[in-house]
Each structure stands twice: as C-alpha cells, then as structure tokens.
Amino acid sequence: MGYKVAVVGATGNVGREILSILAERGFPADEVVALASRRSQGVEVSFGDKTLKVKNLETYDFSDTDICLMSAGGAVSKEWSPKIGAAGCVVIDNSSQWRMDPDVPLIVPEVNADAITGFAKKNIIANPNCSTAQLVVALKPLHDAATIKRVVVSTYQSVSGAGKDAMDELFTQTRAVFVSDPVEPKKFPKRIAFNLIPQIDVFMDDGFTKEEWKMVAETKKILDPKIKLTATCVRVPVFISHSEAVNVEFENELSAEDARKILREAPGILVIDTREPGGYATPHEAAGEDATYISRLRDDPTVDNGIAFWCVSDNLRKGAALNAVQIAEVLVNRKLITSRRKAA
C-alpha cells in the first residue's frame, strides 16, 4: 500500500509545481489531497492526468495522512505545522518558519540527507531558501574536496520567487512600458520591468537584507558552520530561475579544472561550460529542469586557492517543489516512515 500525501497551498506556484513533480517522478502515493484556504475550496488543480478538487485545510483530518508538503507561507506553517506533526503526519515545509529551529532538520538531499533523522522531534522538516538550495548543491562536492573558507555570492533572482503576484507585476509593467502606460510598483518597492532591485525581503540593522542573512545562516546549518559567506541578493526581470555569481576560497589547493571534474560527477549538477559565445547556462534554459547548472568555471587570481563560477537553477523546482519531493523520497526510501493505513 502506498502513502497518503497532502499538499497545502496547492493553488499557488510552488503547490502546483509540487503536484506536477509528484506525478512526474511517480511518487508512491495511493492518494494525493490538494489543500488550501477556505476561499480556494472547490478550485480544480492538475495532478498528472487527473484533476483534484481543493479541500479546506481548516477542516481536513490529518490522522491517516503520511506526508504533508506545506507551501502556504510562514504564518500558515507556524499555525498548522505543529498541529499536523502532532497528528502523526510528517510536514515538509517550504517557508522560512522552521529553518533555523534546532529541532527541525534543514535538508537538501544531495548535501545532507543523513541529517533527516532528526525530524522525529517535531515531525517537521524544513526546505531551504531557493537561493541557498542551488548554492549548497554546488558547494558540497567542492567543500568535500578542498574545504571552503569563504564564499562571496551575488544573486540574480527571478520574480517567481516572490509569488504569482510578482510574476503578474513583471508582465503588467513590461506591457505598460511598450504602450507608454504608467508603471505602478505594487509588489516590489521599485519598478521591476527593465530594471534591477538590490533588495529581497526586509532590511536588517546591519544593512543586509533578510534574504542575504538566510543564505548565510542556512548554508552554515546545512553545510558547515565554519564557512564564511557574504551575499548580495538582487531581483531581476526574469520570470523563472535564479542565477548566482559565486567566488569561493578554499583551505586547500583546488583549480578550476579540478572543480570542473568534481562537479561533473556530483549529484544534481550539470556542467555547461565551453568558453565560447553561448557556452553557458542561462535562466531560460534552466526553467522547467531539475538540474543545477554550473558554467563560467575559472580560477580566481586574487586569492590563493580560489575559483569563480556561474550557477543557475529553476527556483520553483530545485529551490522549492523538487527539493520537497526529494525529501519525501528520502523518508520513503530509507524506510523512515510507513504508510499509516497499512500499519492500521
């Protein structure tokens, strides 16, 4: 008997992507339930070749559900994840609510799958920030090879990371520019069409934004607390896929050529790097794909044992939905959970 899986936030960008990926990957579910708020009750969403009617989260009984893939924002997760976990259902949460909780594992399966066993404390597992997820997939094999001292990363993050309203705003503003209509920022603090915004999330007292802090704190928790990391996060007028320019300094010698060989063998990574016009990955090619793409690998002559590279990934997939489903697959494949209906 397979598992019963609930997807909370099933009408949102990431929720719909989760449903798509569950079907694509043939996740062993006998039943998948789409959940959202009361106002979305009855809305239809796609699951493979089926259509699911969305049910109301507030009235749903989790007592026979095995896994809940939560993608409804921090406030909803704060209220509901502990209740769902207490009902015996394992929550895999996409929000930032539980990531830094010491009793909640923060998991990227290619990087730290062994840490998943800590989920039993609260029955909650956290998914990292989208910009962190692709970064640590790239850093992990390099850290294993030569021990990372310091990382400097600048991100170029698509509007889908801010939700459907943000995607609509980019579309509306772009159209407005072409027809000379007024351009009105609503979701973003400044115009996003044909522009860049060097702010993602709120500013903190030290001048960094919350998004930049997340990348630092989450990389330390997932990979190694000794790694020094500084980030500048920028929103760009791209619909899907985040890009990152990454400089890495190592304790030990590691050339760009060594890094290329290591990354070619690493799980979840595809190296596209031919050092000619177009011989690199862009957000457009990464959209809809599972891989984290690495390009522009080169030695950094300004430091000892330094390299630089370009990293691109679909933020709705590896940065959110795919990673969440991969976590669920780890639970199943390692037999860390059993079907509750089978047990009954």
C-alpha positions in Angstrom: 0.0 0.0 0.0 1.3 3.4 -0.9 1.3 6.7 1.0 -1.3 9.4 1.5 0.1 12.8 0.7 -1.4 16.2 1.3 -0.2 19.3 -0.5 -1.0 22.6 1.4 -1.1 25.7 -0.7 -2.0 23.6 -3.8 -3.3 26.6 -5.8 0.0 28.6 -5.5 3.0 28.5 -7.9 5.0 26.1 -5.8 2.0 24.0 -4.7 1.1 23.4 -8.4 4.7 22.5 -9.1 4.8 20.0 -6.3 1.7 18.2 -7.7 3.3 18.1 -11.1 6.6 16.7 -9.7 4.9 14.1 -7.6 3.2 12.8 -10.7 6.3 13.1 -12.9 8.5 11.2 -10.5 5.9 8.5 -9.8 5.9 9.1 -6.1 4.4 6.0 -4.3 1.2 7.7 -3.2 -2.2 5.9 -3.2 -3.9 9.2 -2.6 -2.9 12.9 -3.0 -5.0 15.5 -1.5 -4.9 19.2 -2.5 -5.5 21.6 0.4 -5.7 25.4 0.6 -7.6 28.1 2.5 -11.4 28.2 2.6 -11.6 30.7 -0.3 -9.9 28.2 -2.6 -12.2 25.3 -1.7 -13.5 23.6 -4.8 -10.9 25.0 -7.1 -9.5 22.4 -9.5 -5.8 21.7 -9.9 -3.9 19.2 -12.1 -2.2 16.1 -10.8 -0.7 14.2 -13.7 -3.6 13.2 -15.9 -6.1 13.7 -13.0 -7.9 16.8 -11.7 -8.1 17.3 -7.9 -10.6 19.5 -6.2 -9.1 21.6 -3.5 -10.2 20.9 0.1 -10.3 23.3 3.1 -7.1 23.0 5.3 -9.1 24.1 8.4 -11.5 21.1 8.2 -9.1 18.5 6.9 -8.3 15.5 9.2 -4.6 14.5 9.0 -5.0 11.4 11.2 -4.4 9.0 8.3 -2.1 11.2 6.2 1.6 10.3 6.0 3.3 13.3 4.5 2.2 16.9 4.2 4.0 19.1 1.7 3.5 22.6 3.1 3.8 25.6 0.7 1.4 28.2 2.1 3.7 30.8 3.7 5.3 31.2 7.1 2.2 32.3 9.0 0.1 29.3 7.9 3.0 27.0 8.6 3.6 28.5 12.1 0.0 27.8 13.0 -0.6 24.4 11.2 2.7 22.5 11.0 2.9 21.7 14.8 -0.7 20.6 14.7 -0.2 18.4 11.7 3.1 17.0 13.1 1.3 16.2 16.4 -1.3 14.2 14.4 1.5 11.9 13.3 1.9 13.3 9.8 5.4 14.4 8.7 5.5 18.0 7.4 7.9 19.1 4.8 7.7 22.9 4.9 8.8 25.4 2.2 8.5 28.5 4.2 11.3 30.1 6.3 9.3 29.5 9.6 11.2 26.4 10.8 14.6 26.5 9.0 16.7 27.7 11.9 14.8 25.7 14.6 17.5 23.4 16.2 14.9 20.7 16.4 14.0 20.8 12.7 16.4 19.4 10.1 17.1 21.7 7.1 17.6 19.3 4.2 18.9 19.3 0.7 19.1 15.6 -0.2 22.2 15.8 -2.3 24.0 17.6 0.5 22.9 16.4 4.0 20.3 13.7 3.7 21.7 11.9 6.8 20.5 14.8 8.9 16.9 14.0 8.1 16.7 11.5 11.1 16.2 14.5 13.4 12.6 15.1 12.0 11.1 12.9 14.7 11.4 15.6 17.4 8.7 17.7 15.8 7.6 15.7 12.7 8.7 18.8 10.7 11.4 19.0 8.0 12.4 22.4 6.5 13.2 23.2 2.9 15.9 25.9 2.5 15.6 29.2 0.8 15.6 28.8 -3.0 18.8 30.7 -3.5 20.5 28.6 -0.8 19.4 25.3 -2.2 21.1 25.6 -5.6 24.2 27.1 -3.9 24.8 24.3 -1.5 24.3 21.7 -4.2 27.3 23.2 -6.0 29.4 23.9 -2.9 29.0 20.5 -1.2 31.4 18.4 -3.5 33.9 21.3 -3.6 33.9 21.5 0.2 34.4 17.8 0.5 37.4 18.1 -1.8 39.3 21.2 -0.5 37.4 22.7 2.5 35.7 26.0 1.8 36.9 29.1 3.8 34.9 31.9 2.3 32.1 32.4 -0.3 31.1 35.7 -1.9 27.8 35.3 -3.9 25.7 37.8 -5.8 22.3 36.5 -6.8 20.1 37.4 -9.8 16.7 36.1 -8.6 13.6 35.8 -10.7 10.3 37.3 -9.8 8.6 33.9 -9.3 10.5 33.7 -6.0 8.1 36.4 -4.8 4.9 34.6 -5.9 2.3 34.8 -8.6 1.5 38.5 -7.9 5.2 39.3 -8.6 5.1 37.5 -11.9 1.9 39.3 -12.8 3.6 42.6 -11.9 6.5 42.0 -14.2 4.2 41.1 -17.1 1.9 44.1 -16.5 4.8 46.6 -16.1 6.5 45.2 -19.2 3.4 45.7 -21.3 2.9 49.1 -19.8 6.4 50.2 -20.9 5.7 49.2 -24.5 2.4 51.0 -24.8 3.6 54.0 -22.7 1.1 53.4 -19.9 2.1 54.4 -16.3 4.2 51.8 -14.5 3.0 51.2 -10.9 5.1 49.2 -8.4 2.8 47.2 -6.1 4.6 44.0 -5.1 8.1 45.5 -5.4 9.4 48.7 -3.9 10.5 49.9 -7.3 9.7 49.2 -10.9 10.9 45.7 -11.9 10.3 45.8 -15.7 13.7 46.6 -17.4 15.2 47.2 -14.0 17.1 45.5 -11.2 16.2 45.8 -7.5 19.0 45.3 -5.0 16.6 44.3 -2.2 14.9 41.0 -1.5 13.0 40.8 1.8 13.3 43.4 4.6 16.5 45.3 5.7 18.2 44.3 8.9 20.1 46.5 11.3 23.5 45.6 9.8 22.4 46.7 6.3 22.0 43.2 4.9 18.5 42.1 3.8 16.7 39.1 5.4 17.3 37.1 2.1 21.1 37.7 2.4 21.0 36.6 6.0 19.1 33.5 5.1 21.8 32.4 2.7 24.5 32.8 5.3 22.6 31.1 8.2 21.2 28.3 6.1 24.5 27.5 4.3 26.2 27.2 7.7 23.4 24.9 9.1 23.3 22.7 6.0 26.9 22.5 5.1 29.4 23.7 7.7 29.1 26.4 10.4 32.8 27.4 9.8 32.2 28.6 6.3 32.2 32.4 6.0 29.7 33.7 3.4 28.6 37.1 2.3 25.7 37.7 -0.2 24.1 40.4 -2.2 20.7 39.4 -3.4 19.1 41.2 -6.4 15.7 40.8 -8.0 15.8 40.8 -11.8 13.1 41.0 -14.5 13.2 37.2 -15.2 10.1 35.0 -14.7 11.7 31.7 -13.6 15.1 30.6 -12.4 17.6 32.1 -10.1 21.2 32.8 -11.1 24.3 33.3 -8.9 27.8 34.6 -9.4 29.9 32.7 -6.9 33.5 33.2 -5.7 34.9 30.5 -3.4 38.2 30.5 -1.4 39.5 27.1 -0.2 41.8 26.0 2.6 43.5 23.6 0.2 44.6 23.8 -3.4 41.8 23.3 -5.9 42.0 24.5 -9.5 39.0 25.4 -11.7 39.9 22.3 -13.8 39.8 20.1 -10.7 36.4 21.7 -9.7 35.0 21.0 -13.2 35.9 17.3 -12.9 34.4 17.1 -9.4 31.2 18.9 -10.4 30.7 16.8 -13.5 30.4 13.7 -11.2 28.3 15.4 -8.5 24.6 14.6 -8.0 22.1 17.1 -9.2 24.6 19.1 -11.2 25.1 19.7 -14.9 28.2 21.5 -16.1 27.7 23.6 -19.3 31.0 25.4 -19.8 32.6 25.6 -23.3 34.2 29.1 -23.1 32.6 30.3 -26.3 29.6 32.6 -27.0 26.6 30.8 -25.7 28.6 28.1 -24.0 26.9 28.6 -20.6 23.5 28.2 -19.0 21.0 31.0 -18.5 17.7 31.2 -16.6 15.8 30.4 -19.8 17.5 27.0 -20.3 17.2 26.1 -16.6 13.4 26.8 -16.4 11.5 23.5 -16.1 14.7 21.5 -15.5 15.7 19.6 -12.3 19.5 20.2 -12.6 21.6 22.9 -11.0 23.7 24.2 -13.9 27.3 25.3 -13.5 29.1 27.5 -16.0 31.9 30.0 -16.4 34.3 28.0 -14.1 37.6 29.8 -13.8 40.5 30.3 -11.4 40.3 33.5 -9.2 43.8 35.0 -9.3 43.1 37.5 -6.5 43.2 34.9 -3.7 45.1 31.7 -3.0 43.1 28.6 -3.8 40.1 30.5 -5.3 37.7 29.8 -8.1 34.7 31.6 -9.6 31.6 30.2 -11.3 28.1 30.9 -12.5 25.2 28.8 -11.0 21.6 28.7 -12.4 18.6 26.7 -11.3 14.8 26.7 -11.6 13.8 28.2 -8.3 10.3 26.7 -8.4 11.8 23.2 -8.8 15.1 22.7 -7.0 14.6 25.8 -5.0 11.3 24.6 -3.7 9.0 21.9 -5.1 11.5 19.4 -6.3 13.6 19.6 -3.2 10.5 19.0 -1.1 9.5 15.9 -3.1 13.1 14.6 -2.9 12.9 14.9 0.9 9.7 12.9 0.9 11.5 10.3 -1.3 14.3 10.1 1.3 11.8 9.4 4.0 10.3 6.6 1.9 13.5 5.1 0.5 15.2 5.0 3.9 12.0 3.5 5.4 11.9 6.3 8.0 8.1 6.3 7.7 5.5 3.6 6.9 2.0 4.0 5.5 -0.3 4.6 8.4 -3.2 3.0 6.7 -1.1 -0.1 6.0 0.0 -0.2 9.7 -3.6 0.0 10.7 
